[in-house]
Amino acid sequence: GDLEIDFVCERGGEKLYVQVTYLLHDKKTIEREFGNMLKINDNYPKIVVSMDEFSGNTYEGIEYMHLRKFLTTW
């Protein structure tokens, strides 16, 4: 399929999936960025990072946050 994840980080056997986009400004972008994450059937954290001025929210269980928060948290 067309499953694309921007970054898959691994440390100590734990994974973190990261999608990066400039802005989540329309439905097509939201579906693209979150859609691939929703297809991953495991329980590791999944985060969409953008320059939107909101953080700490989730979309169907996938966290999304501002780039600044991501860089200072992870």
C-alpha positions in Angstrom: 0.0 0.0 0.0 0.8 3.7 0.2 1.6 3.7 4.0 4.2 6.4 4.7 5.4 7.4 8.1 7.9 10.3 8.2 9.9 9.0 11.2 10.0 5.8 13.2 12.2 6.2 16.3 13.3 3.3 18.4 15.0 3.3 21.8 15.3 0.3 24.2 12.8 -1.7 22.1 10.2 1.1 22.3 8.9 2.8 19.2 7.6 6.3 18.5 5.9 7.1 15.1 6.1 10.7 14.0 4.3 12.5 11.1 5.4 16.0 10.3 3.3 18.6 8.4 3.5 22.4 8.2 -0.2 23.0 9.1 -3.3 20.9 9.6 -5.4 23.4 7.7 -7.8 21.3 5.7 -9.6 17.9 5.8 -7.3 16.4 3.1 -4.2 17.2 5.1 -5.7 15.8 8.3 -6.8 12.6 6.6 -3.4 12.2 5.0 -1.3 12.8 8.2 -3.5 10.9 10.6 -4.8 8.2 8.2 -1.5 6.4 7.9 -1.0 6.4 11.6 -4.5 4.9 12.1 -3.4 2.0 9.9 -0.6 1.0 12.4 -1.9 -1.8 14.6 0.3 -1.6 17.7 0.2 0.3 20.9 3.3 2.5 20.5 2.9 6.3 20.7 2.0 8.1 17.5 2.4 11.9 17.2 1.6 14.4 14.4 3.8 17.5 14.7 3.0 20.8 13.0 3.3 24.5 13.4 -0.3 24.9 14.4 -0.7 26.8 17.7 -2.3 24.0 19.7 -0.9 21.0 21.5 -1.8 18.1 23.7 -4.9 17.2 21.8 -5.7 13.9 20.2 -7.4 12.7 17.0 -8.7 9.2 17.3 -6.1 8.4 19.9 -3.2 10.0 18.0 -1.6 13.0 19.7 -0.8 16.1 17.8 1.4 19.0 19.0 3.3 22.1 18.0 6.9 21.5 16.8 8.3 23.5 19.8 6.6 21.3 22.3 7.7 18.2 20.5 11.3 19.3 20.5 11.3 20.1 24.2 9.3 17.1 25.3 10.8 14.2 23.3 
